Amino acid sequence: MSTTSSETRPNGPRIEFLMIAAVLVVIVAGLWYVMSQRQQSLRSSPAGLDGLQIWLTSNDITSYNFAGGWPIDQTTVDLLVLPVYDTSLDAARTPPSTKEELLLQQDEYDLSSDVILTKARRVPTLVVLPKWKSGMRLTGLAHPVLLNDPKRIERTLDEITGGGTPELVYARTPFTEFSYQSGDGTRLRANIYAAQMFRSDGCTPLIGSSDAMILGECPLPRSTDPDDGERERVLVLSDPDLLNNHGLRLGDNARIAIDVLSSNIDEGNIVIDYSRASWLRDPFQEPERERTWADLSRFFGPPFLILWLGAGLLLALFLWRASLRYGPILRDRASPGAGKALAIEARARLLRLSGQDGALVREYVSARISAVAATLFGPAHAGHYAKEDEFLRFADRQHPGEAARLRSVLANIQQLPVRTHATEAIHLIDEFEQVLEQITHDT
């Protein structure tokens, strides 16, 4: 037997695992922030379209920004606004190495012409062409020296439209006004700084003229892949200043943006798509899977159902019988320090069953002295004072009145025969405990 207490293990996850999980979360969040920082700063810059999304939402038009990561149902998209910040589609972007190269950079992030065409063939799409170099985003200043190379934009426009040879046209005055009639008959005027217009034989102007339009409906290149979609026309906005954060504040641009975009939607959403891949999913053309859940459910029907029920009953019987025989796992038995306590208990039980009460009392006295030494002197000195001679020397110094009685009780216990009467053993143990109680509490 033993009265030594064992330490219990605290419930819940250990603090080390929580710290590791927190560090991993911080690392993942940091990587996501660094990878999306260029796009985030671009969207909130004068050349971005965050203001358009806020303006549409404030006018009760459902719209949201999309950067990829999960499939979206293309039947819920009424208009896909696709800003292009790449003047060399399908070519790898070269990061700038100097501040001057950064200011004159024409490609913000890479896009693929195949991805743009796939989106445009599946859902109604408004492609917003690039206009400004990175210097306009970084400085917040618009100047003709920061305009992109027109040849590169013409090549980009030619890759996403079919028929005709598109050509860019620039205004000769700083500010250019474009007349526009809204759906309710109101005459509005768009005001664009350093207007970037285009002309193409296959495009129908919506804002501007056939020789100089900023918004037109153009044909898409023909595709031989039936999975690309069946749409044949795409809206092209050559000057992003009609919709971006910088241009919405000029003239009637904000009202024109609302009218143009709302006239192309019914009850669906306007999605401003910044993703580099096509995440559109057609729910009516889902691939037919070779295996379904019905195939798995057959394993739980007759005759397999009888086997599963039998296995369940056998498992329940096994667990019930094990719980009766062994009982639940005790936390204090599985905690650190429990091995010594279990060994003492097992030895005491063997001695008691074999009738060796004298040896059992001596084992008990040794364990109690160790426990009292640990209580009085702490774990660091418990091993030294747990010895019977050292404990008696301590009692002689600190408790001389009880030391003689303790020495006498210990001597009587040591003289007990191996097979002694239980009454005599209990009497000596009671006297021993009284002495220990007085020494422990100094009474």
C-alpha positions, 0 to 999 in steps of 0.5 A, a space after each residue: 500500500 502507498 499514499 504517494 500521490 501521482 501527478 495528473 496530466 492536464 486536460 486539453 492540447 499541450 501548449 507546444 502544439 498550440 504554439 506550433 499551430 499558431 506559428 504555422 498560421 502566421 506563416 501561411 497568412 504571411 505568405 498569402 499576404 506577400 503573394 497577394 500584395 501586388 494585386 491588393 495594392 493595384 486594386 486600391 490604386 488609382 488604376 484599380 477597380 475597387 471603387 467600381 465595386 463599392 459604387 455598384 454595391 451602393 447602387 444596389 447592384 450585386 457585384 464582388 471581386 474575385 481572385 480565384 481559388 474556388 469554382 463559380 457557377 457561370 450561370 450566376 454571372 451576368 457580366 464578367 469585368 476582366 481588367 488586363 494589366 499585361 501588355 504582353 500576353 503569354 509572355 513571362 513578366 520580367 521583374 524590374 531591377 531598378 526604381 526607374 524600371 519599376 516606374 516604367 513597367 508596363 506589365 503588372 502581372 502575367 495573364 494568358 490570352 487563352 484564359 481570357 478567351 475561354 472566359 469571354 466565350 462562356 459568359 458575357 465579358 467586358 475586357 478592360 485594356 491596360 493604359 498606364 505604366 506602374 508609375 501612375 499607380 505608384 505616384 498617383 499622377 497621370 502623365 502622357 509619359 506614363 502611357 503604355 506602348 500603343 503597339 503592345 496594346 494593339 497586339 493585345 487587342 488583336 489577340 482577344 478580338 477576331 476580324 479586322 486590324 485594331 488600331 489605337 487612337 489618342 486624343 489631341 487634347 488633354 481632356 476628351 468628352 464623349 457623349 452618351 445617352 443612358 437607358 432612360 434618355 438622359 444625355 451624359 458626357 464621359 470625361 477622359 484624360 489622355 483618352 486612349 481610343 481604338 478603331 477596328 472594322 469588326 467592332 461596333 462602337 457603344 461610346 465614341 465613333 467607329 473611328 475613335 471609340 473607347 467602348 465597343 462590341 467586338 467579335 471573338 476569334 473562332 475556336 475549334 474546342 467545343 468546351 470553350 463556350 458558344 459566345 461570339 462577341 465581347 465588350 472591349 473598353 480601351 480606356 480604363 479611366 472610365 471605370 477605375 478609381 481615378 476616372 470615376 470622379 471625372 464628369 459623368 463617368 460614374 453614372 455612365 458606368 452604372 448605366 453601361 454595366 446594369 444594361 448588360 445584367 438581368 438578375 445575376 452578378 457582376 464579377 470583377 475577375 482578377 484571377 489568372 485561370 478560368 474558374 467558371 463551371 457549367 453545372 449543366 455540363 458536369 462530367 459523368 463520373 464512373 463511380 457514384 455514391 450508389 456504388 458504395 451504398 450497395 455494400 451496405 445492402 443485403 446480404 452485406 447488411 447482415 454482416 455489418 450488423 453482426 460485426 457491430 454487435 460483436 464490437 459492442 460485446 467486445 467493448 462491453 466485456 472489456 469495460 467490465 474486466 478492465 474498466 476505463 483508463 484512469 488518468 492518474 495511472 497514466 500520468 508521470 510517476 504512476 509507475 512507482 505507485 503501481 509497483 508499490 501497490 502490486 507488492 503490497 497486494 502480493 504480501 497481503 495475499 501471502 499473509 506476510 503482514 510483518 513484511 507488509 508493515 515494513 514496506 508501508 513504513 518505508 513508503 510513508 517516511 519517503 512521502 513525509 520527507 518529500 512533503 517536508 524537504 521537497 523533491 530535491 532533498 527527499 531522497 536523502 531524508 527518506 532513509 530511516 537513519 537520516 529521518 531519525 537524525 532530523 527528528 532528534 534535532 527538531 523534535 527530540 520529544 517525539 524522536 524517542 517514541 518514533 525510534 521505539 515504534 520503528 524498532 518494534 516494527 522491525 522485530 515483527 515476524 513475517 507472519 504476524 497477527 493483523 491486530 498487532 500490525 494495525 496497532 503499530 501502524 496507528 502509533 506510527 501514524 500518530 508520531 508522524 502526524 505530530 512531527 509533520 505538523 509540529 504539534 
